[in-house]
């Protein structure tokens, strides 16, 4: 079996072949990769709402990244100010476009010299680089800051087929799903393409599991909402965001 890359992490290709499509969420989910990934991530952590304190963020950005960091935070602040009061669909569109234009995709081993690092939005903006998880986290935090309910947002690991339907290249990947309604086909905010499409129009993606501040879902199973069963990397990035001024 060949290895595939999960935003800096390798998985065996054979283990990914059984992941179901968006329309077969209640079918048997691929167990091995989900089990391995979840066991490496689960740990106790509390969640907080994203409330950027931009004066503090700007000071940290200047200290770490100089004038480019200050300018990046200023642009982010302007984005949220301009999008405030707009309808949710337009907010989603603007946030997705902002990060896809501003951030260059790069792997964790290049940016952070680590196999797997979840960056805060400030870290991503300050370096102007990030991998799929960093794009998804920055968009999630921004939309939550705009007041979109957590229940409408899910960070989702997917199996992505790269290079078209006949391609044999498979990459585990993270996107952000926006659910206009609880039972709606989610809209996919992705770092691979700029257009926001419903999941039904992304046959190249098949979900592994998803999570937000309220729970964790594997295929069609009920949400795992036990406060002791949380995501360790999510915990770590939340702690760093709080230190930077996102509380």
C-alpha positions, -999 to 999 in steps of 0.1 A, spaced: 0 0 0 12 35 -8 12 63 17 -10 94 13 -5 128 30 -29 142 56 -18 178 56 16 167 67 7 133 81 9 100 62 -18 73 60 -19 40 42 -39 43 9 -56 10 13 -71 21 46 -88 51 30 -105 33 2 -137 25 21 -147 60 31 -184 67 21 -197 95 -1 -216 126 14 -249 108 5 -240 76 24 -232 91 58 -249 63 77 -230 36 58 -201 18 76 -173 44 79 -137 35 73 -127 24 108 -90 21 108 -80 57 98 -108 72 118 -98 52 149 -61 60 145 -67 97 139 -92 101 167 -71 82 192 -42 106 184 -64 137 188 -88 130 216 -81 147 250 -99 169 275 -103 205 264 -128 233 268 -141 254 240 -145 292 238 -163 315 214 -140 334 190 -139 371 201 -108 388 186 -93 415 207 -77 434 178 -56 458 198 -39 429 216 -37 409 183 -20 438 166 6 442 193 14 405 192 15 406 154 39 435 153 62 418 179 63 386 160 60 396 123 67 433 121 47 456 98 35 428 76 19 412 106 2 444 116 -11 449 81 -25 414 80 -44 418 113 -57 452 100 -70 435 69 -86 408 89 -102 434 112 -115 453 82 -129 421 67 -150 414 98 -161 450 101 -172 451 65 -190 417 67 -208 425 99 -246 428 94 -245 411 60 -265 379 54 -247 346 64 -242 335 28 -224 367 19 -203 365 51 -193 329 42 -183 340 7 -162 370 19 -144 350 46 -136 322 22 -123 345 -5 -102 365 20 -82 336 32 -79 318 -1 -65 350 -17 -42 360 12 -27 327 23 -4 305 3 -8 268 7 23 252 23 29 221 44 36 221 81 71 207 77 80 237 56 62 264 76 67 250 112 93 222 107 67 198 123 47 169 108 14 183 121 8 217 136 -26 235 138 -19 273 135 -39 301 150 -54 326 125 -28 351 137 0 326 130 -14 318 95 -19 355 86 15 365 101 34 340 79 9 342 50 12 305 47 -6 274 60 -19 240 52 -55 228 49 -62 228 86 -49 263 90 -73 276 63 -102 258 78 -95 270 114 -91 306 103 -124 306 84 -142 289 113 -129 315 138 -138 343 115 -174 331 108 -179 325 145 -167 360 153 -193 373 128 -220 356 149 -227 325 128 -239 298 152 -214 270 159 -241 245 150 -238 257 113 -201 252 111 -181 219 111 -144 213 105 -143 182 85 -116 157 75 -122 143 41 -107 119 16 -98 141 -14 -92 127 -48 -66 149 -65 -63 153 -103 -98 142 -115 -120 111 -114 -94 87 -129 -66 99 -107 -51 75 -82 -38 102 -60 -56 103 -26 -50 129 1 -67 132 34 -76 168 38 -96 193 60 -123 216 49 -150 238 66 -186 229 61 -213 256 64 -249 242 70 -275 269 62 -301 245 78 -295 214 100 -305 190 73 -290 210 44 -263 199 20 -233 216 35 -215 243 16 -178 235 13 -151 261 21 -119 247 7 -83 257 2 -81 235 -30 -106 256 -50 -119 291 -46 -156 284 -55 -179 275 -26 -199 245 -37 -225 222 -20 -211 188 -9 -232 171 -36 -211 189 -62 -178 178 -46 -176 141 -56 -138 144 -51 -144 146 -14 -156 119 10 -160 126 47 -140 108 75 -153 128 105 -163 163 115 -163 184 146 -171 219 160 -173 234 194 -203 213 203 -195 178 192 -178 153 170 -194 132 143 -182 100 125 -203 93 95 -240 93 105 -233 83 142 -247 106 170 -224 134 181 -198 127 207 -205 156 231 -189 143 264 -169 173 277 -140 149 285 -138 137 249 -123 166 230 -96 172 205 -61 178 218 -48 198 189 -80 219 190 -74 224 227 -38 236 219 -48 260 192 -76 274 214 -51 280 242 -27 298 219 -56 319 204 -66 330 239 -30 340 247 -29 361 214 -62 378 220 -89 356 205 -111 348 235 
